[in-house]
Amino acid sequence: MFRIFTEGKRFVDSEGRQRIFNGVNLCDKGVGEWGEKRRKYNVDFNEETISKLAESGVNLVRLGMTWDAVEPEPGKYDEDYLDRVEKVCDLCEKYGIYFYLDMHQDLFSGRPGTAGDGAPAWACITEGAKFKPVKLVWAEGYFWGKATQKSFDHFWADSPVEGKTIQTYYREMWMHVAERFKNHPALFGYDFLNEPYPGTPGGKVFRKLIGSVAKNVIFDKRCGIIRMAKLLFSENAVRVLEPFNDSDLFRKVTSAADSIIKRFDEGDYSKFINSVAKAVRSVTDNGIIMMENSYYSNLGIPYSTPAVNYDGKREKNLCFAPHAYDLMVDTPAYKYASNSRVGSIFDEHRRSQERLDVPVIVGEWGGQSEGTDWLYHIEYLLDKFDKNQWGQTYWCYYNGLLENPIMRCLRRAAPVAVCGTIKEYRYDCEKDIFTLEYEQDREYTEKTEIYIPKAFKNLTCGGEYELSPLGEDGSAILKISAPAGSHKVVIEF
């Protein structure tokens, strides 16, 4: 497999072709029952799963790990766990899929039976607070959970733990992981920390947002935080949040927390990501460094973290890996997801991309609901990503995903590798037509590659082509050889 690099706002491979990545999250957060000391990590993504993902057009996976799984005791790494992760990576290579390593966390950590995952128990400095089971929604630990907030406070403060500072352990853990995977042919990059959270200031953000909703939407300052939260995470959320279809009003509400997130992005988080990047680069120059936004920037609060910089130099192979979800996600009302709301969040992420001058992989997006009425939202987002020439990894793979109606959207024609520079590409799902326009600057040894999900009826490509079948259903990689110049590919299914 070709090494991947960044060039301005594009990903390119070692042959100079522009690359587009479409994929999914594979994340094992561990399993366990309340009362057990530690989760069990199976990493049971088998060959059948990986092969069918490839047949469905997946060429990138965000492979979720946790600190607890890697380093269950201070300075002691679970090599059996890393062996299981490596087997998944090997399967990815076999089927032409790149992977990037995501050190996942939700609510910093948590005992088995809680919604949290991530850090080992020894790294949780909670000042006596306890991680608790969920009452309303999985993320409530961010909103008012003292154990989560205090743990993050001590993480960002780099507090001492058993003879070292907590971030020293974290950097050394990442160095160990990088050493293990640095020469893997399918390595794409490193996602150092899922959805970084500010700690105690994050609780203040939540209170400001709730207050802003009460003031600008409900106009009832007496509405308490808990009462408001119950309302927002119920079927009645559709009625309460309907005014947020106005993206300007939505932004007015979220702006109440801008200054807090800006301080976090430019301070604790920037310092952290620079230090971990420097540590990983002391091990290898292979792999893209991926910059995530904070948990609250999933709502479109502007992302202010400067480009990764260490030793006075900007990181060369850097990309932005934002997340965004509709407000209805994780609730029964997701079928009412708003294109305008989420569209405005991704427009803000686009502005961050322009500021950083880097390519984008949307690390998490999407959701689930019953029936098919909600698929308009998935189609809208995929069209938006294509317009921006963004890669994406959908959240997330689960047993049964490949049989779910959402695959009507996710399984779609898309560029894989393009000889030259892409002008634009689009899949029209109503007409079932894919188009790609690109400028080829020279003759290439390798070919332009396009994923097609099924047999086509008509093809225009301005060159010679061949098909490399992926599955018995007609899915294939279309390979095109063409001379230098402007080209337009039209595929009618």
N, C-alpha and C positions, 0 to 999 in steps of 0.2 A: 504494500500500500504506500501511497505517496505521502510525504510529510506535508503538513499544512502550515501555512504562514499567513500573516496579515499584511495587507498592502492598502493603506488608506482605509476606506470603508468596505473593502472586499477581503474575502478569504481566497487565497490562491494555493495551488499545490506546487510541488517542486518542479513540475513541467510548465508552470506558468498559467495553467487554466484557472478561470474563476470557478469557485466552488459554492454550491448552495446545499445546505443541510436541512433535512427534514427528519424528525425522529420522535422519540418518546422517552419518558423517565422510566428507568428500572430501579426501584428503590426498595430495599429490604430494611425496614425500621426495627425489625426484631419482633418477637412474640413472647408472651408470658402472662401469667396470671397475677392478680393483686397479691402481694405478700412475698413473691419471689424476689430475690436480691438483684437479679440481672436478667435481661432478655436473652433469648436464644436467636441466633442469626443463621438462617438457612441458605440464603443466596441461591435459591433453587430455580434459576432461570435456565432451562435446559435447551438442548439443541433444537428441538422442535419449535420452541418459542422463538428463538433467534432466527431460524430459517424462515418462519412465517412472517416475522417482522420485515425481513429483507424482501420477501415476495410482495409485501404491502408498501414498499417504497421507503422504508426506514433506512437511512444511511448514517445516523448518529444516535447514540443513546447517552443520556445523562445517568451515569451509574452511581446510585446513591449508596454511601457508606455512612457509618457513624463513628465518632471518636470512641465511644464506649466499646464498639466492636473491635476496633483496631488496638486500643490501649486499655484493657480492662484494669490493669494495675499500673501505677506510675513507672514509666520507663520500660514496661514489659509489653511487647507486641504479640498479638495473636496471629502467628504465622499460618495456622490452619485456616483461619478466616480469610487471610489475604490469598492463600492458595485457592480458595473457592471463588473469590473475586477474580483472580487471574484466569480461572477456567472460563468464566463468562467472557472475559476480554479475548481469550483465544477463540471462542466461538464467534465473537463479533468479527475478528479478523477473517475467519474462515468464510464468512458470508458477506464480506466487504463493508462492514459497518464500523465506523469510528466510535470511540467512547471518550467521554470526559468524566473525571472523577469528582463527584460532589460529596463534600463532607456535610452530611445532612444534620439538621437539628430542627426541632419544633419545641418551643418553650424551654430551650436550653437543654433540658434533660427530663427525666421522670422515671418513677418506678414502673415496673410492669403493671398493666391495668390502667395506666393514666394515658392522656393524650400526648404527653411529651416524649421526646427521644433526643438522642444526641450525645451529650457529654457523659462520661462515666461518673459514678456516684462520688468518687474521691475528688473530682474536680468541681463539685457543686458546693460553693460556700454560700449557704442560705441564711446564716445567722439565726438558725433555729426554725425557720419557716419550712413548711412541708409542701411537697408536690401533691396535689389533690386530684381526685377523679373529676370528670367533667359534669357540670350541671346543665349548661345551656348550649355551648358551642365549643369546639375543640380549642379555639384560640383564646379563651377567657383568661388563661394564665398570663397572657400578655397584658390584658386589660387591668386586672387587679390581683394577679398572683404574686405574692411576696417572694416565694421561693424562686420563681423565674426571674423576677426583677433584680433581686439581690445577687443571684448567681451571675447575671450579666454585669452587674455593677463591679463585682470582683474580677470578672474576666477582663473588662476594659481597663480596670485599675492595675491589672497585672499583679494581683496579690500573690503572696508566697504560698506554696503547697509542698510540704514534705521536702524542703531544701532547695526548691527552684521556684521561679515565678510561673504562674499558670500558662502564660503565653509562651514561655520557653518550652514547656512540655508540648504545647500545641505545634510550635514551629518544628521541634525535633520529630514529632509524629509525622508531620507532612514531609519532612526530609526523608524519613524512613519509607514512606509510601512512594515518594518520587524515585527513590533509589530502586525500588522494586519494579516500577513500571516505566522508567525513563526510556528504555529501548524497545518498548512494545510497538510493533508496526502499526497498530490501530489506535495509538494514543492521539487524542485530539487536544486535551488540555486539562486544566485544574480549576475547580470551583471551590474556593477555600472554605466558605461558610455559607450555608443556606440562610437566606433572609435575615441578615444581621439585625439585631434588635437593641435599642439604646439602653435597656435596663430601667431603672426607676424613672428617668425622664419619659420613657415610653408609656408609663401609666398616666403621666401628665398629658401626653398627646391624646390618649383615649378620652380623658375628661374634657379636654378642649374640643375635641371633635363632637362629643355628645352634646356639650353645651352649645356648639355652633349649630347642630341639627335642631336643637330645641328653639334656638333664637331665630334661625332663618327659615325653618320648615314647619315646625309644629307650633312655634310661637307660644310656648308654655315653659317658662323658666323654672316652674315648680316641678317639672318632670324629673324624677330622680334617675341616677345612672343605672341602677339595677332594673328599674321599671322600663327605662328606655331600651336597655339591652334585650330584655325579654321580648319587647315589641319588635325590635329589628331582626331578631332571629326566629320569627314565627311566620305563619302564613299571612298574617296581617302586614308583613313588611312591604308587600306590593303596594298597598295603599299608602303607607307612610313614606316610602321612597319614590313614589311616582314623580314628585317634583324634581328629583335628581336626573330625570331624563333630559332636563335642561342642563347641559354640560357646564354652562357658566355658573349656575347656582351650585352645582356639585363642586366646582373649583372654589367658589366663595367659601363653602363650608370647610373644605379640606385645608384651605390657606391658613386657618387658625393655628395650625401646627408647623407651618413652614420653618420658622426660625429655630425650633427645637431640632428638627431633622437636619437642617443645614449645619448646625453646630456639631451634631454627631457625625455627619458625613465628612466634614472637613477636619474633624478632630480625631476621636477614638478610632473610627472605622478606617480612615485614611492611613493613620499610623500603623494599624494592625495589618492591613492588606499589603502595604509596602514592606513590612518586616517579614511576612510569610513569603511574599514573592522573592525577596532577597535570599531567604533561606533555601527555597526550592531551586533558585537559579545557581546556588552554590553547588548543587547536585547535578543539574542538567540544564541545557539550553533548549531542550525539546519540549514542545507542548505550549498551548496558548494559555496565558494568564487571563482568567475570566473575572470581570468586575460585576458583582451583584449589587442591586439596590437594597435598601433596608426594607423591613417588613412593611412599614407605613408608606413607602413610596409605591407599593402595590396599588395604592389608591390615587396615584398621580401627584403626590407631593413631590416637588422637584428634587432631583438627585444632584447632589453638589460635590461628590467625591472627586478630587483631582485625579488625573491619569496616574497610574502606578509609576512611582519614581523612587529609586534608591541609588545611593552613591552618586547623587547629582545627575543621574541619567534616567530618561523615560524608558520604560519597558518597550521593547520592539514588537513583540508578538502579544498584543493585547486586544481583548474584545469586551463589549458590554453584554451582560447576560441578564436583562431585566425580567421581572415577573409582573403580571397584572391579572386581576380577576374582577368579574362583576360583583357588585355588592350582594347579589343574591346567592353567590356560590356557597356551598355547604349548608344551604337551607332548602326547604321544600319548594321554594319559589324560584329556583334557578331557571325554570322554563320561561320566566318572564325577563330574562337577562336583557339588558339594554345595550344596543350597539353604540349609541351616542355616548353613554357613560364610559364604557371600556375603550371606545375609540379615542376619547379625550385623554385617557391615561396613556395609551400608546403614542399619541401625538406628543405628550410630554417626554416620553422615553426617546422619541425621535429627536427632540431638541437636545437631549443629553448625548445622543450619538453624534450629533453635529458638533457639539462642544468638545467631545473627546476625540473626534475624527477616527473612529474605530468601526469595525463591522459588528453585527449584532447576531447573537443567538438568543431567542426568547426562551429562557430556561424553564419557565412554568407558565401555563395558560390553560384555559378551557374549563371543564366541569362536566357534570353528568346530570341527567334528568330522565324521567320516564317518557315513553313515546318518541315522536320525531319532530314535534312542533318547534322545539328549541334549536334544531340544527341550523336554522337561519343564522344564529349567532356564531356558530363554529365556522360556517362558510364566510361570513363577513370578516372574521379575524384572519382566516387564511388568505383571503383576498388582500387584506391590508398588509400582511407580512410579505406577500408576493410583490406588491407595489413598492415596498421599501427594500426589496431584495434581502430580507431577513431570513436567517435560519430559525428553526424552532424545535423544541422538544416538549411534546404534549404531556400534561400531568393527568394521569399516569397510566402505565400498563397494569392490568389486573387480569386474573383468569376470566376469560369471557369477553375481553375487549375486542378481539378480532372478529367476534360474532355480533357485536353491538352495532346498531344503526349508525353510530358516529363514524364508522369506517367508510360509509358512503362519502364522507367529507375528507377524512384523513388520507384515504387511499386515492391519490389523484396524480395526474401527470405533473412532472416537475423537472427542472434542470438538475443535473448532478455535477457535471464538469463541463465548462464551456471554453473553447479555444478562443481567447480574446476577452472582450469586455461586453457584458450584458447591457443592452439598452433597456429592455423591459421583457417581462414574460407574464403570462396570464392563463389561467384555466377557467373557461366559461362553463360552469357546471350545468346551466340550463341547456346550452347548445351542445355540450359535450365536445368542446373544441379547445385545444391547447395551442398557444402561439408563443414563440420566442424570437426576439430580434437581438442580434449581437454583431459586433464589429470584430472581425478576425484580423489581427495585425500582421500575421506571418503564417507560414506553414508550420504545423506542429507534428511532432512524432506521434503523440497520442491523439485521440479523437474526442469530439464533443459527445457528451453522454447525457441522455434524457431518460428518466424513468417513465414507463408507460404501464398502467395497471391492467390493460386488457388489449386484445387485438384491435388494430385501427382499420378504418374503412378507406381513408385517403391520407396521403402524406406529401407535403411539399417541403423540400429541405435545401435545394441549391447545391447538392453534392451527392456523393455515394453513401449508402447506409447499409448497416447490417444489424441483426438482432441477436442479443445474448439472452436467451430465455431464463426466467427466474422460477416460474411455477407452471403448472399444467393449465392454469386459468388464463394464460395469455400474457401475464405480467412479464416484462422484459426490460433490459437496458438497450435503448436505441442508440447506436453509435454512428456518428456522421463524420465523414471525411470531406472537407471542403477547402478551397483555396482561400487566400487572403481576400478580404473585402467585406462588404455588408451582406448579412444573411438574415432571412426570415424563415422560420420553421413553422409550419401549420400542420397539426395532426387532428383529424376528424375521427371520432370514435363512433 
